[in-house]
């Protein structure tokens, strides 16, 4: 009887080892997938940060250029070909 109990215990432990091995394999696979996803997210974040920095630099440059153009336009008179104000409105037509 003792030998039979030992065999059952051994079988139980073998089954438990197989279950734990399978669970470990699945968990390891999930961790690898999570790490790969994390890397993708980090790469996307870096790309977006670089795009943001480029757009911010372009914005600052355009803002400075606009300020310079405003200063120049305030200092220089309008060219002779430029209208002094808005275009005149067309005369109303009477219909009978």
Secondary structure, 3 states (H helix, E strand, C coil): CHHHHHHHHHHHHHHHHHHHHHHHHHHHHHHHHHHHHHHHHHHHHHHHHHHHHHHHHHHHHHHHHHHHHHHHHHHCCCCCCCCCCCCCCCCCCCCC
